[in-house]
Amino acid sequence: MLIKINDWTEMSDIFGVMGKGEEFSTKGFKALFDYIEESGEDYILDAIELSKKFTEYDDLEDFNNRNNKNYRNIEDITTEIIRIDKNKFIAASI
């Protein structure tokens, strides 16, 4: 059975049930939900797969430290980026 997810809070709840509720911040869940919705495609929510594919970062320094990189600007990162706010973002696995 497929269930339509109507908003980011429902998505967050499903992540929680799957033991992945701490993978993203509240704003991160909202940004990820909006990203998926804006794609315009039907999507079967897989909390485990999304947790493996995307990681939330506090800022560019956090990204560089956790990935052993030395980017100077978020725009220079060569993977999918989902902006949360001025500093925080979600990046696809590299």
Order of alpha helices (4+ residues) and beta strands (2+ residues): alpha-alpha-alpha-beta-alpha-beta-beta
